[in-house]
């Protein structure tokens, strides 16, 4: 139980920071959608951030996981020097891997904007290239903080970054924009006009992100302590052999999640949506998809804590049972979140301006897709712990093929809802394949019946509630909250033995 509590404690710590950071960051959604009321104006941002996610997986080469794996093998105080060498090697590789692509992107910025069909936005491409380089370089120091159990430093850096990012967004696209347009403070209008240029517009979102992330070098400077650039092929080769399948898996996974944003504009038939261009449809889908961020909170919080936790216990004979118990409660927490958000979209949707709310139907589907993808990440530890990372690549590539194929087929027929269903189908297939292969190579006594019960019951509740349309928020909000509380009661009854033990421990304290 102590090991379970350790994982729960670390997950809670990362979770608190992630929830706080993402909640503050989520405030950007209404700020940005209200500042740029026409959905089409944010389309390029949706596309650019999708490509940033794709390229980030390439830049890091899967070396975060390799760092955890090899650092975990250097046990005790005597392994400190070895861990430092692993840090030096992984960060050196990442730095080299980020320089050339950054130079190429900056050099061919005009060609890239033409290829993306966003001419005249070269500066956005350059800012994105610099943002990618920064995020790549700081990824390994952040991994070092996690490996050294310095969760508080990790948390502080992330929260400070988000606060700076939000502050700069408000400064650029609210304060300076409004003053330059003559809404208030006329005495500062000339200064605001110098800072805010209408032709940049939504590009200030990228600029704010770039400035905030550049400050990471100062905020986590301690995590770079002792770094010495080193590149000896004999030492680097084992790291790359282990990490490249992880990179391919990560790349395919990111493409799997972002294919919809990369394909929607291209495959959406003209006039599919009345009075909506393909750019507007992409922006609506991309911003509604941000509401599924609530599921990402739990998944990312768990991943931050679980990677170093399970790698450090790779040889523990009790690891399979622990992983099974952790997965059970991971599913329960994610299902609760799925139900809570899906039932209350009538009020949560108010975070978006009116023009964007037409796409809210995709949110429950995307939440479930992310939930299943989170389960996949959870049960995928078997191929990482057994050094069979090629299976991860195989599974994720299959998932990507399904996503691409279904997007091409479904977008012309269902619009952006087709994107959501394609992602859901792919996530389910990846989870199922990972489970089946894992049972052959690294058996874990998962609580399958429990997971199926919660997923099916939650799905039926959400679907049933969607059939009852209530326009009055004073009626719909209490009604949906009541359904949510009743579902929590069902979980409490089903898990009554575990709940009783937890209450007993609380009373003893």
C-alpha positions as CSV (number, residue, x, y, z in Angstrom):
1,X,0.0,0.0,0.0
2,X,2.9,2.4,0.7
3,X,4.0,2.2,-2.9
4,X,0.5,2.8,-4.1
5,X,0.3,5.8,-1.8
6,X,3.6,7.1,-3.1
7,X,2.3,7.0,-6.7
8,X,-1.0,8.6,-5.6
9,X,0.8,11.3,-3.7
10,X,3.1,12.1,-6.7
11,X,0.1,12.0,-9.1
12,X,-1.8,14.4,-6.8
13,X,1.1,16.8,-6.7
14,X,1.6,16.8,-10.4
15,X,-2.2,16.8,-10.8
16,X,-2.7,19.9,-8.6
17,X,-0.1,21.8,-10.6
18,X,-1.4,20.5,-13.9
19,X,-5.0,21.3,-13.0
20,X,-4.1,24.8,-11.7
21,X,-1.9,25.5,-14.7
22,X,-4.4,24.1,-17.3
23,X,-7.3,25.9,-15.5
24,X,-5.5,29.2,-15.8
25,X,-4.4,28.3,-19.3
26,X,-8.0,27.4,-20.1
27,X,-9.0,30.9,-19.4
28,X,-7.2,31.7,-22.7
29,X,-10.0,29.9,-24.6
30,X,-12.8,32.5,-23.8
31,X,-10.2,35.3,-24.1
32,X,-9.0,34.2,-27.5
33,X,-12.4,33.3,-28.9
34,X,-13.9,36.6,-27.7
35,X,-11.0,38.7,-28.9
36,X,-11.2,37.1,-32.3
37,X,-14.9,36.5,-32.7
38,X,-14.8,35.2,-36.3
39,X,-13.8,31.5,-36.1
40,X,-11.9,31.7,-39.3
41,X,-9.4,34.1,-37.8
42,X,-8.0,31.4,-35.4
43,X,-7.8,28.7,-38.1
44,X,-4.1,29.2,-38.7
45,X,-3.3,28.9,-35.0
46,X,-5.1,25.6,-34.8
47,X,-3.1,24.3,-37.8
48,X,0.3,25.7,-36.5
49,X,-0.1,24.3,-33.0
50,X,-1.1,20.9,-34.5
51,X,2.2,20.9,-36.5
52,X,4.1,22.0,-33.4
53,X,2.8,18.9,-31.6
54,X,3.8,16.6,-34.4
55,X,7.3,18.1,-34.7
56,X,7.9,18.0,-30.9
57,X,7.6,14.3,-31.0
58,X,10.3,14.2,-33.7
59,X,12.6,16.6,-32.0
60,X,12.8,14.9,-28.6
61,X,13.5,11.5,-30.3
62,X,11.8,9.6,-27.4
63,X,14.8,10.4,-25.2
64,X,12.7,11.4,-22.2
65,X,11.7,7.8,-21.7
66,X,15.3,6.6,-22.5
67,X,16.6,8.9,-19.8
68,X,14.1,7.4,-17.2
69,X,15.0,3.9,-18.2
70,X,18.8,4.2,-18.1
71,X,18.8,6.6,-15.1
72,X,16.7,4.1,-13.1
73,X,19.4,1.4,-13.7
74,X,22.0,3.6,-12.0
75,X,21.1,2.8,-8.5
76,X,22.2,4.4,-5.2
77,X,24.8,7.2,-4.5
78,X,27.4,5.4,-6.5
79,X,25.2,5.7,-9.6
80,X,25.0,9.5,-9.4
81,X,27.9,10.0,-11.8
82,X,26.4,7.6,-14.3
83,X,23.0,9.3,-14.0
84,X,24.8,12.6,-14.7
85,X,26.4,11.1,-17.8
86,X,23.1,9.9,-19.1
87,X,21.7,13.4,-18.6
88,X,24.6,14.9,-20.5
89,X,24.2,12.5,-23.4
90,X,20.5,12.7,-23.8
91,X,20.4,16.6,-23.6
92,X,23.4,16.8,-26.0
93,X,21.5,14.6,-28.6
94,X,18.3,16.6,-28.2
95,X,20.2,19.9,-28.6
96,X,21.8,18.6,-31.8
97,X,18.5,17.3,-33.1
98,X,16.8,20.6,-32.7
99,X,19.3,23.0,-34.3
100,X,19.2,21.8,-37.9
101,X,15.4,21.6,-38.2
102,X,15.0,25.0,-36.7
103,X,17.5,26.5,-39.1
104,X,15.7,24.8,-42.0
105,X,12.2,26.0,-40.9
106,X,13.4,29.6,-40.5
107,X,15.1,29.5,-43.9
108,X,12.1,28.2,-45.7
109,X,9.4,30.0,-43.8
110,X,7.9,31.5,-46.9
111,X,7.6,28.2,-48.7
112,X,6.1,26.6,-45.6
113,X,3.4,29.3,-45.3
114,X,2.5,28.8,-49.0
115,X,2.4,25.1,-48.5
116,X,0.0,25.5,-45.5
117,X,-2.0,28.0,-47.5
118,X,-1.5,30.8,-45.0
119,X,0.6,33.2,-47.1
120,X,2.1,36.3,-45.4
121,X,2.5,34.5,-42.0
122,X,6.2,33.9,-42.1
123,X,6.8,35.4,-38.7
124,X,4.4,32.9,-37.2
125,X,6.4,30.0,-38.7
126,X,9.7,31.5,-37.4
127,X,8.2,32.0,-33.9
128,X,6.9,28.4,-34.0
129,X,10.4,27.1,-35.0
130,X,12.0,28.9,-32.0
131,X,9.2,27.7,-29.7
132,X,9.9,24.1,-30.8
133,X,13.6,24.4,-30.2
134,X,13.1,25.8,-26.7
135,X,10.6,23.2,-25.7
136,X,12.8,20.4,-27.0
137,X,15.9,21.6,-25.1
138,X,14.0,22.0,-21.8
139,X,12.3,18.6,-22.1
140,X,15.3,16.7,-20.7
141,X,15.9,19.0,-17.7
142,X,12.2,18.6,-16.8
143,X,12.6,14.9,-17.0
144,X,15.6,15.2,-14.7
145,X,13.4,17.0,-12.1
146,X,10.9,14.2,-12.3
147,X,13.5,11.4,-12.0
148,X,15.0,13.2,-9.0
149,X,11.6,13.5,-7.3
150,X,11.7,17.2,-7.5
151,X,8.1,17.5,-8.2
152,X,7.7,20.9,-6.5
153,X,10.3,22.5,-8.7
154,X,8.6,21.0,-11.7
155,X,5.3,22.2,-10.6
156,X,6.5,25.7,-9.8
157,X,8.1,26.1,-13.2
158,X,5.0,25.0,-15.1
159,X,2.6,27.2,-13.1
160,X,4.9,30.3,-13.5
161,X,5.1,29.6,-17.2
162,X,1.3,29.5,-17.5
163,X,0.9,32.7,-15.5
164,X,3.3,34.5,-17.7
165,X,1.7,33.2,-20.9
166,X,-1.8,34.2,-19.7
167,X,-0.6,37.6,-18.6
168,X,1.1,38.2,-22.0
169,X,-2.1,37.1,-23.9
170,X,-4.2,39.5,-21.9
171,X,-1.6,42.3,-22.4
172,X,-1.4,41.7,-26.2
173,X,-4.8,40.7,-27.4
174,X,-7.0,42.4,-24.8
175,X,-5.4,45.5,-23.3
176,X,-3.2,46.6,-26.3
177,X,-5.8,45.5,-28.9
178,X,-8.6,47.4,-27.1
179,X,-6.6,50.5,-26.5
180,X,-5.3,50.6,-30.1
181,X,-8.9,50.3,-31.3
182,X,-9.9,53.3,-29.1
183,X,-12.1,51.4,-26.6
184,X,-10.5,53.1,-23.6
185,X,-7.4,54.9,-22.2
186,X,-7.0,57.2,-25.3
187,X,-3.8,58.7,-23.8
188,X,-2.0,55.4,-24.4
189,X,-3.4,54.7,-27.8
190,X,-0.2,55.6,-29.7
191,X,1.8,53.3,-27.5
192,X,-0.7,50.5,-27.9
193,X,-0.7,50.9,-31.7
194,X,3.1,50.6,-31.6
195,X,2.9,47.3,-29.7
196,X,-0.3,45.8,-31.3
197,X,-0.3,45.4,-35.1
198,X,-3.6,44.2,-36.6
199,X,-1.8,42.3,-39.3
200,X,-0.3,40.1,-36.6
201,X,-3.6,39.6,-34.7
202,X,-3.8,36.0,-33.5
203,X,-0.1,35.7,-34.0
204,X,0.3,37.3,-30.6
205,X,-0.9,34.1,-29.0
206,X,2.3,32.4,-30.5
207,X,4.5,35.3,-29.4
208,X,3.2,35.2,-25.8
209,X,3.9,31.4,-25.8
210,X,7.4,31.9,-27.1
211,X,8.3,34.6,-24.6
212,X,6.9,32.6,-21.7
213,X,8.7,29.4,-22.7
214,X,12.0,31.2,-23.3
215,X,11.9,32.2,-19.6
216,X,12.2,28.4,-18.7
217,X,15.9,28.7,-19.2
218,X,15.9,31.1,-16.2
219,X,13.2,29.4,-14.1
220,X,14.7,25.9,-14.2
221,X,18.3,26.9,-14.6
222,X,19.1,24.6,-11.6
223,X,18.0,21.6,-13.7
224,X,20.8,22.3,-16.2
225,X,23.4,22.1,-13.3
226,X,26.5,20.1,-14.2
227,X,25.6,19.8,-17.9
228,X,28.5,19.1,-20.2
229,X,28.0,18.7,-23.9
230,X,29.2,15.2,-24.9
231,X,28.6,13.1,-27.9
232,X,30.4,9.8,-28.2
233,X,28.7,7.4,-30.7
234,X,29.5,4.3,-28.6
235,X,27.6,5.8,-25.6
236,X,24.9,7.4,-27.6
237,X,24.0,4.4,-29.7
238,X,22.2,2.4,-26.9
239,X,20.1,5.4,-26.0
240,X,19.0,5.9,-29.6
241,X,18.3,2.2,-30.2
242,X,16.0,2.2,-27.1
243,X,14.5,5.6,-27.8
244,X,13.8,5.6,-31.6
245,X,10.9,3.1,-31.4
246,X,9.6,5.3,-28.5
247,X,9.9,8.3,-30.8
248,X,8.1,6.6,-33.7
249,X,5.4,5.6,-31.2
250,X,5.1,9.1,-29.9
251,X,5.1,10.5,-33.4
252,X,2.4,8.2,-34.5
253,X,0.5,8.9,-31.3
254,X,0.6,12.7,-31.8
255,X,-0.4,12.3,-35.5
256,X,-3.2,10.1,-34.3
257,X,-4.5,12.9,-32.1
258,X,-3.9,15.7,-34.5
259,X,-4.8,14.2,-37.9
260,X,-8.3,15.6,-37.5
261,X,-6.9,19.2,-37.3
262,X,-4.5,18.5,-40.2
263,X,-7.2,16.9,-42.5
264,X,-10.4,18.7,-41.7
265,X,-9.9,21.8,-43.8
266,X,-8.6,19.7,-46.8
267,X,-11.3,17.0,-46.9
268,X,-14.4,19.1,-45.8
269,X,-16.6,19.6,-48.9
270,X,-17.4,23.2,-49.8
271,X,-20.6,24.5,-48.3
272,X,-20.9,21.4,-46.0
273,X,-21.9,23.8,-43.2
274,X,-24.2,26.6,-44.1
275,X,-22.5,30.0,-43.8
276,X,-19.3,28.4,-42.5
277,X,-16.0,28.2,-44.4
278,X,-13.6,25.3,-44.0
279,X,-11.4,27.6,-41.9
280,X,-14.3,28.5,-39.6
281,X,-15.2,24.8,-39.2
282,X,-11.6,24.0,-38.3
283,X,-11.5,26.8,-35.8
284,X,-14.8,25.7,-34.2
285,X,-13.7,22.1,-33.9
286,X,-10.2,23.0,-32.6
287,X,-11.5,25.3,-29.9
288,X,-14.4,22.9,-28.9
289,X,-11.8,20.1,-28.7
290,X,-10.0,22.2,-26.1
291,X,-12.8,21.3,-23.7
292,X,-11.5,17.7,-23.7
293,X,-8.5,19.2,-21.9
294,X,-10.1,18.1,-18.7
295,X,-9.3,14.5,-19.5
296,X,-5.8,15.4,-20.5
297,X,-5.3,16.8,-17.0
298,X,-5.7,13.4,-15.4
299,X,-3.8,11.6,-18.0
300,X,-0.8,13.9,-17.9
301,X,-0.8,14.1,-14.1
302,X,-0.6,10.3,-14.0
303,X,2.1,10.1,-16.7
304,X,4.3,12.6,-15.0
305,X,4.3,10.5,-11.8
306,X,4.0,7.0,-13.3
307,X,7.0,7.1,-15.6
308,X,9.7,7.4,-12.9
309,X,7.6,5.4,-10.4
310,X,7.2,2.2,-12.5
311,X,10.7,2.3,-14.0
312,X,12.2,2.4,-10.6
313,X,10.2,-0.7,-9.7
314,X,10.7,-2.6,-12.9
315,X,12.2,-5.6,-11.0
316,X,9.6,-5.7,-8.3
317,X,7.5,-9.0,-8.5
318,X,4.4,-7.1,-7.2
319,X,4.5,-4.6,-10.1
320,X,1.9,-6.4,-12.2
321,X,-0.7,-6.3,-9.4
322,X,0.1,-2.7,-8.5
323,X,-0.3,-1.7,-12.2
324,X,-3.7,-3.5,-12.3
325,X,-4.9,-1.7,-9.2
326,X,-3.6,1.6,-10.4
327,X,-5.3,1.1,-13.8
328,X,-8.6,0.3,-12.1
329,X,-8.7,3.6,-10.2
330,X,-7.3,5.5,-13.2
331,X,-10.4,4.3,-15.2
332,X,-12.8,5.3,-12.4
333,X,-11.4,8.8,-12.1
334,X,-11.4,9.3,-15.9
335,X,-15.0,8.0,-16.2
336,X,-16.1,10.4,-13.4
337,X,-14.5,13.2,-15.4
338,X,-16.1,12.1,-18.6
339,X,-19.6,12.0,-17.0
340,X,-19.1,15.3,-15.2
341,X,-18.0,17.3,-18.2
342,X,-20.4,15.7,-20.7
343,X,-23.5,16.2,-18.5
344,X,-22.6,19.8,-17.8
345,X,-21.7,21.1,-21.3
346,X,-24.7,23.4,-21.1
347,X,-22.8,25.5,-18.6
348,X,-19.2,24.6,-19.5
349,X,-19.9,25.6,-23.1
350,X,-20.4,29.2,-22.0
351,X,-16.7,29.4,-21.9
352,X,-16.8,29.7,-25.6
353,X,-18.4,32.6,-27.5
354,X,-21.7,31.9,-29.3
355,X,-20.1,31.3,-32.7
356,X,-18.1,28.4,-31.4
357,X,-20.8,26.5,-29.4
358,X,-22.3,24.8,-32.5
359,X,-19.5,22.3,-32.2
360,X,-20.1,21.2,-28.6
361,X,-21.5,17.8,-29.7
362,X,-17.9,16.6,-30.4
363,X,-16.8,17.0,-26.8
364,X,-18.3,13.8,-25.2
365,X,-16.9,11.7,-28.1
366,X,-13.4,13.3,-27.8
367,X,-13.5,12.9,-24.0
368,X,-14.1,9.2,-24.4
369,X,-11.4,8.9,-27.0
370,X,-8.9,10.6,-24.7
371,X,-10.0,8.3,-21.9
372,X,-9.3,5.2,-23.9
373,X,-6.0,6.6,-25.1
374,X,-5.2,7.3,-21.4
375,X,-5.9,3.6,-20.6
376,X,-3.6,2.7,-23.5
377,X,-0.8,4.8,-22.0
378,X,-1.5,3.2,-18.7
379,X,-1.3,-0.4,-19.8
380,X,1.5,0.3,-22.3
381,X,4.1,0.0,-19.5
382,X,4.5,-3.6,-20.2
383,X,6.5,-3.0,-23.4
384,X,8.5,-0.3,-21.8
385,X,9.4,-2.4,-18.7
386,X,10.2,-5.4,-20.8
387,X,12.3,-3.4,-23.4
388,X,9.9,-4.5,-26.2
389,X,9.2,-1.0,-27.4
390,X,8.7,-2.2,-31.0
391,X,5.3,-3.3,-30.0
392,X,4.4,0.3,-29.0
393,X,5.5,1.4,-32.5
394,X,3.4,-1.3,-34.2
395,X,0.3,-0.5,-32.1
396,X,0.5,3.2,-32.6
397,X,1.1,3.0,-36.3
398,X,-1.9,0.7,-36.7
399,X,-3.9,3.3,-34.8
400,X,-2.6,6.1,-37.0
401,X,-3.6,4.2,-40.2
402,X,-7.1,3.7,-38.9
403,X,-7.3,7.4,-37.9
404,X,-6.1,8.6,-41.3
405,X,-8.4,6.3,-43.2
406,X,-11.5,7.1,-41.1
407,X,-10.9,10.8,-41.3
408,X,-10.7,10.6,-45.1
409,X,-13.9,8.6,-45.2
410,X,-15.9,10.3,-42.5
411,X,-15.1,14.0,-42.9
412,X,-16.9,14.4,-46.2
413,X,-20.0,12.6,-44.7
414,X,-20.0,13.9,-41.1
415,X,-17.9,17.0,-41.0
416,X,-15.9,17.6,-37.8
417,X,-18.0,14.9,-36.0
418,X,-16.3,12.4,-38.3
419,X,-13.0,13.6,-36.9
420,X,-14.2,12.8,-33.4
421,X,-15.5,9.3,-34.2
422,X,-12.3,8.5,-36.2
423,X,-10.2,9.4,-33.1
424,X,-12.5,7.3,-30.8
425,X,-12.3,4.2,-33.1
426,X,-8.5,4.5,-33.3
427,X,-8.1,4.9,-29.5
428,X,-10.2,1.9,-28.8
429,X,-8.3,-0.3,-31.3
430,X,-4.9,0.8,-29.8
431,X,-6.1,0.0,-26.2
432,X,-7.5,-3.4,-27.3
433,X,-4.3,-4.4,-29.2
434,X,-2.1,-3.3,-26.3
435,X,-4.1,-5.3,-23.8
436,X,-4.1,-8.5,-26.0
437,X,-0.4,-8.3,-26.7
438,X,0.4,-7.4,-23.1
439,X,-1.3,-10.5,-21.8
440,X,1.0,-12.6,-23.9
441,X,4.3,-10.9,-23.1
442,X,3.7,-9.3,-19.6
443,X,0.6,-10.6,-18.0
444,X,-1.2,-8.2,-15.6
445,X,-4.4,-9.1,-13.7
446,X,-6.4,-6.1,-14.9
447,X,-9.9,-5.5,-13.5
448,X,-11.5,-5.8,-17.0
449,X,-15.1,-6.3,-15.8
450,X,-14.9,-3.3,-13.6
451,X,-13.6,-1.1,-16.4
452,X,-16.3,-2.4,-18.9
453,X,-19.1,-1.7,-16.3
454,X,-18.0,1.9,-15.7
455,X,-17.5,2.7,-19.3
456,X,-20.8,1.2,-20.5
457,X,-22.9,2.7,-17.6
458,X,-21.3,6.1,-18.1
459,X,-21.9,6.0,-21.8
460,X,-25.6,5.0,-21.4
461,X,-26.1,7.8,-18.8
462,X,-24.5,10.5,-21.1
463,X,-26.5,9.3,-24.1
464,X,-29.7,9.2,-22.2
465,X,-29.2,12.6,-20.8
466,X,-28.5,14.0,-24.3
467,X,-32.0,12.9,-25.4
468,X,-33.6,15.3,-22.8
469,X,-33.3,18.8,-24.1
470,X,-33.7,21.6,-21.5
471,X,-33.1,25.1,-22.7
472,X,-33.5,26.8,-19.3
473,X,-30.1,26.7,-17.4
474,X,-31.9,27.2,-14.1
475,X,-33.5,23.8,-14.7
476,X,-30.8,22.0,-16.7
477,X,-27.8,22.7,-14.5
478,X,-29.4,21.3,-11.2
479,X,-30.8,18.4,-13.2
480,X,-27.5,17.4,-14.7
481,X,-25.7,17.9,-11.4
482,X,-28.2,15.6,-9.8
483,X,-27.5,12.9,-12.4
484,X,-23.8,13.3,-11.8
485,X,-24.1,13.0,-8.0
486,X,-26.3,9.9,-8.5
487,X,-23.6,8.3,-10.6
488,X,-21.0,9.1,-7.9
489,X,-23.3,7.3,-5.5
490,X,-23.3,4.2,-7.8
491,X,-19.5,4.2,-7.7
492,X,-19.5,4.5,-3.9
493,X,-21.9,1.5,-3.6
494,X,-19.9,-0.6,-6.1
495,X,-16.6,0.2,-4.4
496,X,-18.0,0.3,-0.9
497,X,-15.3,-2.1,0.5
498,X,-12.5,0.2,-0.7
499,X,-14.3,3.3,0.4
500,X,-14.9,1.8,3.9
501,X,-11.2,0.9,4.2
502,X,-10.2,4.4,3.1
503,X,-12.6,6.0,5.7
504,X,-11.2,3.8,8.4
505,X,-7.6,4.9,7.7
506,X,-8.8,8.6,7.8
507,X,-10.4,8.1,11.2
508,X,-7.3,6.4,12.6
509,X,-5.3,9.5,11.7
